[in-house]
Amino acid sequence: MCDNCARLQRQVRELKEEIAEYERGGPPTDKSESSPYQIKYKMTPSEARTLTELIKSSPKPVSKDRLHFVVSGETEPQIVQVYVCRIRKKLPPATIITVSGAGYYIPTDKLEAVR
């Protein structure tokens, strides 16, 4: 199987998971709640939702599409990259790792430093 086919199949699986989650009641994070990370790290609500999703999924990478779904009030998918950049500036170095073609993740050994 070619790399492009494998990538597309992975994206289809992720989208099916997101659809199932939406059908069960929508995105996993209630946008009306404030996050402890929002206060601790002086984050915007969208940054805090992004960080919360990364923490919940650790050590599994979270796709940019998934993170965009979590902060779905935003119009442009590229906003996820902006949030990750801002979050990285507020956390210890090398806390959020980029996995090419897969998204972002927080290594398990970095979780305690974030929490």
C-alpha positions in Angstrom: 0.0 0.0 0.0 1.4 3.4 -0.9 2.1 6.0 1.8 -0.7 8.3 0.4 -3.3 5.5 0.7 -2.2 4.7 4.2 -2.5 8.4 5.2 -5.9 8.7 3.6 -7.2 5.6 5.4 -5.9 6.9 8.7 -7.7 10.2 8.0 -10.9 8.4 7.2 -10.7 6.4 10.5 -10.2 9.6 12.4 -13.1 11.3 10.7 -15.4 8.3 11.4 -14.4 8.6 15.1 -15.2 12.3 15.1 -18.6 11.7 13.5 -19.4 9.0 16.0 -18.4 11.3 18.8 -20.5 14.1 17.4 -23.5 11.8 17.2 -22.9 10.9 20.9 -23.2 14.6 21.9 -20.6 16.7 20.2 -17.0 17.6 20.9 -15.5 16.2 24.0 -14.8 19.6 25.7 -17.6 21.8 26.9 -16.7 25.2 25.6 -18.6 27.0 28.4 -16.3 25.6 31.1 -13.1 27.2 32.0 -10.1 25.0 32.2 -7.5 24.9 35.0 -4.9 25.3 32.3 -6.5 28.6 31.2 -5.8 30.1 34.6 -2.5 28.3 35.4 -0.9 29.2 32.0 -2.9 32.4 31.2 -4.4 30.8 28.1 -7.3 31.8 26.0 -10.2 29.3 26.2 -9.3 27.9 22.7 -5.7 27.4 23.7 -6.9 25.6 26.9 -9.2 23.3 25.0 -6.4 22.5 22.6 -4.0 21.7 25.5 -6.7 19.7 27.3 -7.3 17.5 24.2 -3.5 16.9 23.9 -3.3 15.9 27.5 -6.3 13.6 27.3 -4.9 11.8 24.2 -1.3 11.5 25.4 0.8 9.8 24.3 -1.3 9.2 21.1 -0.8 12.0 18.5 -3.8 14.2 17.9 -4.4 15.3 14.3 -4.7 19.0 13.4 -8.2 18.1 12.1 -9.2 16.7 15.5 -7.9 19.8 17.3 -9.7 22.0 14.9 -12.9 20.1 15.7 -12.3 20.7 19.4 -12.0 24.4 18.9 -14.7 24.3 16.1 -15.8 27.9 16.7 -12.9 29.0 14.6 -13.2 29.3 10.9 -9.7 28.5 9.6 -8.1 25.1 10.3 -4.7 26.8 10.3 -5.6 28.4 13.7 -4.6 25.1 15.3 -0.9 25.8 14.4 -1.2 29.2 15.9 -2.6 27.8 19.2 0.1 25.1 19.4 2.8 27.8 18.9 1.3 30.0 21.6 0.9 27.0 24.0 4.5 26.0 23.4 5.7 29.4 24.5 3.8 29.0 27.8 5.0 25.4 28.6 8.4 23.9 29.4 10.5 23.2 26.2 9.8 20.1 24.2 6.4 19.5 25.8 4.4 19.4 22.6 6.0 17.2 19.9 5.0 17.4 16.2 4.6 14.2 14.3 4.7 14.8 10.5 1.5 13.7 9.0 -0.1 12.7 12.3 -0.4 15.8 14.4 0.9 16.7 17.9 1.4 14.9 21.1 2.7 15.3 24.7 5.1 12.6 25.8 4.1 10.8 28.9 7.2 11.9 30.8 6.2 15.5 30.2 2.6 15.2 31.4 3.3 15.8 35.1 5.2 19.0 34.3 2.1 20.3 32.5 -0.5 19.2 35.0 
